[in-house]
Amino acid sequence: MTTASLAGCFPPLFAQHAPADQGWQGRLGAWGRLWTELRIDVDLSGRDIQREFDALHDRIRTNHRTRDAMQPLPLHLHGLVLRMREADGEVFVYAIDPQRNRIVAHTVFNRLVEVDRRTDRHLRAPHTKVAHGYRRMGIASAIYRWWLDSGRSLMTGARQSAGAHGLWMALARDYELAAVRIGEHKRVEQLPLPPPPGFYAALDTRLVLVGRGCRLADFA
């Protein structure tokens, strides 16, 4: 999918909107602990991520189509350069250390095969990897905030790492957080906040961060 065609699926970037209602934020503590007990089972700490990034960097440099599709991302973060590209409705963001000339973080905003076409227009599931030595620098947080501030929403995948879950709980202080279930015919159904115990054990229950100016009712 080209940049022009993808733009029709999402609102313009960096629109200004009123902040989301924060009235229920005080309940996040117990809710977050319950989710952690039942849904956190991803651990990437043992993987050689930098070797994977170096191989990715080589593929990008030798593929002129991918290289030419790169666009600068207007984020300034610890001297890193951020680039993005779009392909088949998914968005790929690369954080590059210009001093070492290597990719140090990579985020993919994945399409969700579990949802219907209407919901697909509004939601992407982010997945981020960060190399050792560049963690706890706020890279993933800055990229997710860029996405949400541009009026686009996020949904968790079936599983989260502990770090990803902590990031979502932190972002929920500034963006509307919702619990949903993927129901019949791939439609997203909103759950009460906090949702009843037992829903977390099923893989069809997810968290959603609603982008600025978006409404959950648009797709749930």
Backbone hydrogen bonds in HBPLUS format (Angstrom, degrees):
<---DONOR---> <-ACCEPTOR-->    atom                        ^
c    i                          cat <-CA-CA->   ^        H-A-AA   ^      H-
h    n   atom  resd res      DA  || num        DHA   H-A  angle D-A-AA Bond
n    s   type  num  typ     dist DA aas  dist angle  dist       angle   num
A0006-LEU N   A0002-THR O   2.99 MM   4  6.20 157.5  2.04 151.3 157.6     1
A0007-ALA N   A0003-THR O   3.01 MM   4  6.12 148.5  2.12 144.4 152.6     2
A0008-GLY N   A0005-SER O   3.31 MM   3  5.57 141.3  2.47 100.1 109.5     3
A0009-CYS N   A0006-LEU O   2.86 MM   3  5.40 157.5  1.91 117.4 124.7     4
A0010-PHE N   A0007-ALA O   3.27 MM   3  5.44 150.5  2.36 103.4 111.3     5
A0025-GLN N   A0022-GLN O   3.17 MM   3  5.51 171.6  2.18 120.7 122.4     6
A0027-ARG N   A0024-TRP O   3.11 MM   3  5.96 167.2  2.12 125.6 129.5     7
A0028-LEU N   A0025-GLN O   3.08 MM   3  5.60 169.5  2.09 122.9 124.0     8
A0032-GLY N   A0028-LEU O   2.72 MM   4  5.69 162.8  1.75 153.7 158.0     9
A0033-ARG N   A0029-GLY O   3.10 MM   4  6.37 156.0  2.16 148.4 154.9    10
A0034-LEU N   A0030-ALA O   3.02 MM   4  6.26 157.9  2.07 149.5 154.9    11
A0035-TRP N   A0031-TRP O   3.05 MM   4  6.33 164.7  2.08 154.1 157.7    12
A0036-THR N   A0032-GLY O   2.99 MM   4  6.16 156.9  2.04 146.5 153.1    13
A0037-GLU N   A0033-ARG O   3.09 MM   4  6.33 154.4  2.16 148.7 154.2    14
A0038-LEU N   A0035-TRP O   3.14 MM   3  5.42 134.6  2.35 102.0 113.8    15
A0039-ARG N   A0035-TRP O   2.86 MM   4  5.71 155.1  1.92 164.2 168.8    16
A0047-ARG N   A0044-LEU O   3.21 MM   3  5.68 168.7  2.22 118.6 122.1    17
A0049-ILE N   A0047-ARG O   2.97 MM   2  5.48 126.1  2.27 106.3  90.5    18
A0052-GLU N   A0048-ASP O   3.37 MM   4  6.69 155.1  2.44 142.7 149.5    19
A0053-PHE N   A0049-ILE O   2.85 MM   4  6.19 153.4  1.92 152.9 161.1    20
A0054-ASP N   A0050-GLN O   2.87 MM   4  6.12 156.9  1.93 151.3 157.0    21
A0055-ALA N   A0051-ARG O   3.14 MM   4  6.36 156.7  2.19 145.8 151.2    22
A0056-LEU N   A0052-GLU O   2.99 MM   4  6.25 151.1  2.08 143.1 151.7    23
A0057-HIS N   A0053-PHE O   2.80 MM   4  6.06 157.3  1.85 153.0 158.9    24
A0058-ASP N   A0054-ASP O   3.06 MM   4  6.32 155.2  2.13 144.1 149.9    25
A0059-ARG N   A0055-ALA O   3.08 MM   4  6.37 153.6  2.15 144.6 151.4    26
A0060-ILE N   A0056-LEU O   3.00 MM   4  6.29 155.6  2.07 152.0 158.5    27
A0061-ARG N   A0057-HIS O   3.02 MM   4  6.25 162.0  2.05 151.1 155.6    28
A0062-THR N   A0058-ASP O   3.15 MM   4  6.30 143.0  2.29 142.9 151.7    29
A0063-ASN N   A0060-ILE O   3.27 MM   3  5.21 155.3  2.33 100.2 107.6    30
A0067-ARG N   A0063-ASN O   2.95 MM   4  6.15 169.3  1.96 159.3 162.9    31
A0068-ASP N   A0064-HIS O   2.81 MM   4  5.79 159.5  1.85 144.4 149.9    32
A0069-ALA N   A0065-ARG O   3.12 MM   4  6.17 130.4  2.38 134.5 146.3    33
A0069-ALA N   A0066-THR O   3.18 MM   3  5.16 134.8  2.39  95.3 107.8    34
A0070-MET N   A0067-ARG O   3.33 MM   3  5.61 162.0  2.37 106.9 112.2    35
A0071-GLN N   A0084-MET O   2.74 MM  13  5.23 148.8  1.83 148.3 159.1    36
A0084-MET N   A0071-GLN O   2.81 MM  13  5.23 152.0  1.89 146.9 156.5    37
A0073-LEU N   A0082-LEU O   2.92 MM   9  5.29 156.2  1.98 143.8 138.2    38
A0075-LEU N   A0073-LEU O   2.68 MM   2  5.64 141.2  1.83 109.6  97.3    39
A0080-LEU N   A0077-LEU O   2.84 MM   3  5.54 167.5  1.86 128.9 132.7    40
A0081-VAL N   A0096-ILE O   2.87 MM  15  5.07 170.3  1.88 153.0 154.9    41
A0096-ILE N   A0081-VAL O   2.72 MM  15  5.07 165.7  1.74 154.3 159.4    42
A0083-ARG N   A0094-TYR O   2.92 MM  11  5.23 157.6  1.97 148.8 156.1    43
A0094-TYR N   A0083-ARG O   2.73 MM  11  5.23 166.6  1.75 159.6 163.7    44
A0085-ARG N   A0092-PHE O   2.91 MM   7  5.34 144.1  2.04 145.0 155.6    45
A0092-PHE N   A0085-ARG O   2.84 MM   7  5.34 171.0  1.85 164.3 167.1    46
A0087-ALA N   A0090-GLU O   2.90 MM   3  5.38 161.0  1.94 154.3 160.7    47
A0090-GLU N   A0087-ALA O   2.95 MM   3  5.38 165.6  1.97 119.6 123.9    48
A0091-VAL N   A0109-PHE O   3.43 MM  18  5.11 154.0  2.50 127.0 131.9    49
A0109-PHE N   A0091-VAL O   2.80 MM  18  5.11 167.9  1.81 158.2 162.0    50
A0093-VAL N   A0107-THR O   2.80 MM  14  5.05 169.3  1.81 157.1 160.0    51
A0107-THR N   A0093-VAL O   2.88 MM  14  5.05 163.9  1.91 147.1 152.4    52
A0095-ALA N   A0105-ALA O   2.92 MM  10  4.97 173.8  1.93 140.4 141.2    53
A0104-VAL N   A0095-ALA O   2.81 MM   9  5.75 169.9  1.82 160.6 163.8    54
A0097-ASP N   A0102-ARG O   2.95 MM   5  5.65 163.1  1.98 168.2 163.5    55
A0100-ARG N   A0097-ASP O   3.22 MM   3  5.58 131.0  2.48 105.6 116.8    56
A0101-ASN N   A0097-ASP O   2.73 MM   4  5.64 120.3  2.09 143.8 162.2    57
A0131-ALA N   A0104-VAL O   2.85 MM  27  5.23 176.8  1.85 156.9 156.3    58
A0106-HIS N   A0129-LYS O   2.91 MM  23  5.42 155.4  1.98 155.4 161.9    59
A0129-LYS N   A0106-HIS O   2.95 MM  23  5.42 155.0  2.01 150.7 158.7    60
A0108-VAL N   A0127-HIS O   2.92 MM  19  5.31 157.6  1.97 146.5 153.1    61
A0127-HIS N   A0108-VAL O   2.90 MM  19  5.31 136.5  2.09 141.6 155.1    62
A0110-ASN N   A0125-ALA O   2.80 MM  15  4.94 150.8  1.88 143.8 135.5    63
A0125-ALA N   A0110-ASN O   2.81 MM  15  4.94 161.0  1.85 142.4 146.8    64
A0115-VAL N   A0112-LEU O   3.39 MM   3  5.92 166.7  2.41 113.6 116.5    65
A0116-ASP N   A0186-LYS O   2.97 MM  70  4.96 134.3  2.18 140.2 130.5    66
A0120-ASP N   A0116-ASP O   2.97 MM   4  6.16 149.8  2.06 148.8 158.4    67
A0121-ARG N   A0118-ARG O   3.29 MM   3  5.64 147.0  2.41 103.3 111.7    68
A0122-HIS N   A0119-THR O   2.91 MM   3  5.49 155.5  1.97 117.9 125.2    69
A0123-LEU N   A0119-THR O   3.20 MM   4  6.32 146.3  2.32 157.8 167.7    70
A0155-MET N   A0124-ARG O   3.00 MM  31  6.01 152.0  2.08 137.5 141.8    71
A0134-TYR N   A0131-ALA O   3.11 MM   3  5.73 153.9  2.18 136.5 138.9    72
A0142-ALA N   A0138-GLY O   2.99 MM   4  6.03 158.5  2.04 143.7 148.9    73
A0143-ILE N   A0139-ILE O   3.07 MM   4  6.34 159.7  2.11 152.7 158.1    74
A0144-TYR N   A0140-ALA O   2.89 MM   4  6.09 164.5  1.92 156.4 160.6    75
A0145-ARG N   A0141-SER O   2.92 MM   4  6.04 158.0  1.96 147.6 154.0    76
A0146-TRP N   A0142-ALA O   3.00 MM   4  6.17 153.5  2.07 141.7 148.9    77
A0147-TRP N   A0143-ILE O   3.10 MM   4  6.39 157.3  2.15 145.5 151.1    78
A0148-LEU N   A0144-TYR O   2.89 MM   4  6.16 167.5  1.91 156.4 159.1    79
A0149-ASP N   A0145-ARG O   2.78 MM   4  5.77 164.6  1.80 153.0 157.6    80
A0150-SER N   A0146-TRP O   3.18 MM   4  6.20 129.3  2.45 135.6 146.7    81
A0150-SER N   A0147-TRP O   3.24 MM   3  5.32 138.6  2.43  96.3 107.7    82
A0151-GLY N   A0148-LEU O   3.07 MM   3  5.45 157.5  2.12 113.7 116.5    83
A0212-ARG N   A0148-LEU O   2.96 MM  64  6.03 156.3  2.01 140.5 146.4    84
A0154-LEU N   A0209-LEU O   2.92 MM  55  5.14 163.8  1.95 150.3 155.8    85
A0209-LEU N   A0154-LEU O   2.91 MM  55  5.14 152.5  1.99 137.1 146.2    86
A0156-THR N   A0207-LEU O   2.98 MM  51  5.52 156.2  2.03 152.0 157.4    87
A0165-HIS N   A0161-SER O   3.00 MM   4  6.26 159.7  2.04 151.8 157.1    88
A0166-GLY N   A0162-ALA O   3.01 MM   4  6.25 157.5  2.06 147.2 153.1    89
A0167-LEU N   A0163-GLY O   3.00 MM   4  6.27 151.2  2.09 144.8 152.6    90
A0168-TRP N   A0164-ALA O   3.00 MM   4  6.33 156.8  2.05 150.6 156.1    91
A0169-MET N   A0165-HIS O   3.04 MM   4  6.35 157.6  2.09 151.0 156.6    92
A0170-ALA N   A0166-GLY O   3.02 MM   4  6.28 147.5  2.13 142.7 151.7    93
A0171-LEU N   A0167-LEU O   2.88 MM   4  6.17 159.9  1.92 154.6 160.0    94
A0172-ALA N   A0168-TRP O   2.94 MM   4  6.08 138.1  2.12 141.5 152.8    95
A0173-ARG N   A0170-ALA O   3.21 MM   3  5.77 164.5  2.23 112.1 116.9    96
A0174-ASP N   A0171-LEU O   2.90 MM   3  5.57 159.5  1.94 120.1 126.4    97
A0175-TYR N   A0171-LEU O   2.99 MM   4  6.12 135.7  2.19 147.7 160.3    98
A0210-VAL N   A0176-GLU O   2.91 MM  34  5.30 165.9  1.93 154.9 159.4    99
A0178-ALA N   A0208-VAL O   2.88 MM  30  5.10 155.2  1.94 149.3 155.5   100
A0208-VAL N   A0178-ALA O   2.86 MM  30  5.10 152.1  1.94 150.6 152.5   101
A0191-LEU N   A0179-ALA O   2.86 MM  12  5.37 166.6  1.88 147.5 143.3   102
A0180-VAL N   A0206-ARG O   2.98 MM  26  5.39 167.4  1.99 152.0 153.9   103
A0206-ARG N   A0180-VAL O   2.87 MM  26  5.39 162.6  1.90 145.0 150.4   104
A0181-ARG N   A0189-GLU O   2.77 MM   8  5.15 149.9  1.86 145.4 155.8   105
A0189-GLU N   A0181-ARG O   2.75 MM   8  5.15 169.5  1.77 156.3 160.1   106
A0182-ILE N   A0204-ASP O   2.81 MM  22  5.23 159.7  1.85 151.7 158.2   107
A0183-GLY N   A0187-ARG O   2.73 MM   4  5.35 152.4  1.80 178.8 169.7   108
A0187-ARG N   A0184-GLU O   3.28 MM   3  6.10 168.0  2.29 123.0 125.1   109
A0201-ALA N   A0198-GLY O   3.38 MM   3  5.71 152.0  2.46 104.8 111.9   110
A0202-ALA N   A0199-PHE O   3.25 MM   3  5.82 160.3  2.29 113.7 119.2   111
A0214-CYS N   A0211-GLY O   3.01 MM   3  5.35 160.8  2.04 130.7 132.0   112
A0218-ASP N   A0215-ARG O   3.02 MM   3  5.49 158.9  2.07 111.6 118.2   113
A0219-PHE N   A0216-LEU O   3.12 MM   3  5.93 160.0  2.16 120.9 125.4   114
A0220-ALA N   A0216-LEU O   2.88 MM   4  5.74 128.8  2.14 150.0 164.7   115
